[in-house]
Amino acid sequence: MLLRFVDVWELKLYISGLGKTIGIIGGTGLDDPEILEGRTEKHIDTPYGKPSDALISGKIKNIDCVLLSRHGRHHSIMPTNINFRANMWALKEEGCTHLLVTTACGSLREDIQPGDLVIIDQFIDWTTKRHLTFYDGTNSCLPGVCHVSMAEPFCAKTREVLLDVAKKLGIKCHSKGTVITVEGPRFSSRAESLMFRSCGADVINMTTVPEVILAKEAGICYASIAMATDYDCWKEHEETVMCVCEFF
């Protein structure tokens, strides 16, 4: 599905002047390096340690892309332990100007059905143990304090392109949505799930924060394609994640 997005995305990117090098952060089940042609691997160290995995560079339909597996190639890194700062630093160093990321989510809304895509436009941070900024004094290259506006955390232009591509491909896609990111690795209790709905969240995951914040600090245009795998536990007696894997 991601390849179909990038295929049609090619012309749109160059017409709109968006694309140079596109970073792709693949989430659960969506980090297959086979989507890249002429791929090469590069192991990078950063001031914040090592990224989740090697950066895999190549092309998708003539677009220079860099793929990074968020949880590691063998999905061995749980959400709390992802080195988000190293991941973002490495992609920035590789020249990525835009990030297209995927994330598996639970749905908090009846109308966001398993298999639906949501082009996220807002987030709620419910994490507790993560480094949320590059500017915490641990990197001498980034002294001082950085106050970044987070009113519009996701790149509006890139979201617009994604929505246009989804329409052209006939893919069911919700044009906006608020994701709440929880710490994990456990899923929410039913009471929490009901509370998240009342807070205005539409989908729930474990990885958008701090990724989107760090992208904003790094000056990288960031857009997220959220894929609903199931309903969160506010809705009883629904299919499990395993039952809907066929969508992806």
C-alpha positions in Angstrom: 0.0 0.0 0.0 2.8 2.4 0.8 4.4 1.7 -2.6 1.1 2.7 -4.3 1.1 6.0 -2.4 4.7 6.8 -3.4 4.1 5.8 -7.0 1.4 8.4 -7.6 3.2 10.7 -5.1 6.2 11.1 -7.5 4.6 13.6 -9.9 2.8 15.5 -7.1 6.1 15.9 -5.2 8.0 17.5 -8.0 5.1 19.6 -9.3 4.6 21.0 -5.8 8.4 21.4 -5.2 8.3 19.2 -2.1 10.7 16.4 -2.6 14.4 16.0 -2.4 15.0 13.0 -0.2 12.1 11.3 1.5 12.5 9.5 4.8 10.2 6.6 5.5 9.8 5.4 9.0 8.1 2.0 8.9 6.0 0.9 11.8 4.7 -2.5 12.7 4.6 -4.7 9.6 5.3 -1.8 7.3 9.1 -1.6 7.1 9.9 -3.9 4.2 13.2 -2.8 2.5 12.0 -4.6 -0.7 10.0 -1.5 -1.6 13.4 0.2 -2.5 15.3 -0.2 -5.7 19.1 -0.2 -5.7 19.2 -0.2 -2.0 22.3 0.2 0.2 22.6 0.0 3.9 24.4 2.5 6.2 25.1 2.1 9.9 25.2 5.5 11.6 26.1 6.7 15.1 24.7 10.0 16.4 25.2 12.2 19.5 22.3 10.4 21.0 23.4 6.9 20.3 22.5 4.4 17.5 19.2 4.5 15.6 16.8 1.6 15.7 18.5 0.0 12.7 20.6 0.7 9.6 19.4 3.3 7.2 18.4 1.7 3.9 18.7 4.1 1.0 17.3 3.5 -2.5 14.7 4.7 -4.9 10.9 4.3 -5.2 9.8 5.4 -8.7 12.8 7.7 -9.2 12.4 9.3 -5.7 15.4 9.1 -3.4 14.2 7.5 -0.2 15.7 6.5 3.1 13.9 3.7 5.0 14.3 3.2 8.8 12.6 0.4 10.7 11.2 2.1 13.9 11.2 -1.0 16.0 14.3 -2.6 14.5 14.4 -5.0 11.6 13.2 -7.9 13.7 10.7 -5.8 15.7 12.8 -6.2 18.8 12.5 -2.7 20.3 9.5 -1.9 22.4 8.0 1.6 22.1 9.6 3.0 25.3 13.0 1.9 24.3 13.0 3.3 20.7 15.8 5.9 20.4 13.6 8.5 18.7 16.3 11.2 18.9 18.9 9.1 17.2 16.4 8.0 14.5 15.5 11.6 13.7 19.1 12.9 13.9 20.2 10.1 11.5 17.5 10.9 8.9 18.3 14.6 9.1 22.0 13.9 8.6 21.1 11.8 5.5 19.4 14.9 4.0 15.8 13.9 4.5 13.6 17.0 4.0 10.3 15.1 4.4 9.2 12.2 6.5 6.4 9.8 5.5 5.7 7.5 8.4 3.3 4.7 9.1 1.8 3.7 12.3 -0.6 0.9 13.4 -3.4 2.3 15.6 -6.4 1.2 17.5 -9.6 3.1 16.6 -11.4 5.1 19.2 -14.3 6.0 16.8 -17.1 3.9 15.3 -16.6 5.4 11.9 -12.9 4.6 11.8 -13.1 0.9 10.9 -10.4 -1.7 10.9 -8.5 -1.3 7.7 -9.2 2.5 7.4 -6.4 5.0 6.9 -6.2 8.3 8.9 -4.0 11.2 7.9 -3.3 12.4 11.4 -3.3 16.2 12.0 -3.1 16.5 15.8 -1.7 14.5 18.8 -2.2 14.1 22.5 0.9 13.1 24.5 0.1 10.5 27.2 3.7 9.2 27.4 5.7 9.3 30.6 9.3 8.1 30.0 10.6 9.6 26.8 13.1 12.2 25.7 10.8 14.9 24.1 13.5 17.3 22.8 17.0 17.5 21.4 17.6 20.6 23.6 18.0 19.0 27.0 21.7 20.0 27.5 23.1 16.6 26.6 24.4 17.7 23.2 26.9 20.5 23.2 26.0 21.2 19.5 22.5 22.3 20.6 22.9 24.7 23.5 20.2 26.7 25.1 16.4 26.1 25.0 14.2 25.7 22.0 10.5 26.5 22.3 8.8 25.1 19.2 5.2 25.9 18.2 3.2 22.7 18.2 -0.2 24.1 17.1 0.2 22.4 13.7 2.5 19.5 14.4 2.0 17.7 11.0 3.0 19.2 7.7 -0.1 20.6 6.0 1.3 20.5 2.5 2.4 16.9 2.7 -0.9 15.8 4.3 -2.6 17.5 1.4 -0.6 15.5 -1.1 -1.3 12.3 0.7 -5.0 13.0 0.7 -5.0 13.8 -3.0 -3.1 10.5 -3.7 -5.5 8.5 -1.6 -8.4 9.9 -3.6 -6.7 9.1 -6.9 -6.1 5.5 -5.7 -9.6 5.1 -4.4 -8.3 4.3 -0.9 -10.7 5.0 2.0 -9.0 7.6 4.0 -10.0 9.9 6.9 -8.8 13.5 6.1 -7.9 14.3 9.7 -7.7 12.7 13.2 -6.2 13.1 16.6 -3.9 10.4 17.8 -3.2 9.8 21.5 0.2 8.2 22.1 0.5 6.1 25.3 3.6 4.8 26.8 3.0 1.1 26.3 3.9 -1.7 26.0 0.6 -2.6 27.5 -2.7 -1.6 25.9 -5.2 0.7 27.6 -7.7 -0.3 30.2 -11.4 0.1 29.2 -11.7 3.0 31.6 -8.7 4.7 29.9 -10.0 4.0 26.5 -13.3 5.6 27.3 -11.5 8.6 28.8 -9.3 9.0 25.7 -12.5 9.1 23.6 -13.9 11.8 25.8 -10.7 13.8 25.4 -11.2 14.0 21.6 -8.8 11.3 20.5 -9.7 9.4 17.3 -6.9 6.7 17.3 -4.4 5.4 19.8 -0.8 4.3 19.3 2.6 4.1 21.1 5.0 5.9 18.8 3.9 9.2 17.3 5.2 11.1 20.3 8.0 12.1 20.5 8.7 11.4 16.8 6.5 14.2 15.5 8.0 16.7 18.1 11.6 15.9 17.2 10.8 16.2 13.5 9.4 19.7 14.1 12.6 20.6 16.1 14.7 19.2 13.2 12.9 21.2 10.6 11.6 18.1 8.8 8.2 18.1 7.2 6.4 15.1 8.9 3.2 13.3 7.9 1.8 10.2 9.3 -0.5 7.5 7.7 -2.3 5.8 10.6 -3.8 2.4 9.9 -6.5 1.2 12.1 -5.9 -2.5 12.9 -8.8 -2.9 15.3 -11.1 -1.0 17.7 -9.6 -0.1 21.0 -11.1 -1.8 24.1 -13.8 0.9 24.6 -15.7 -1.2 22.0 -16.4 -4.7 23.3 -16.5 -8.0 21.4 -14.6 -6.8 18.4 -12.0 -8.4 16.1 -8.5 -8.7 17.4 -5.4 -7.3 15.7 -4.6 -10.7 14.2 -8.0 -10.9 12.6 -7.4 -7.8 10.5 -3.8 -8.4 9.4 -5.2 -9.2 5.9 -5.6 -5.5 5.3 -1.9 -4.9 5.4 
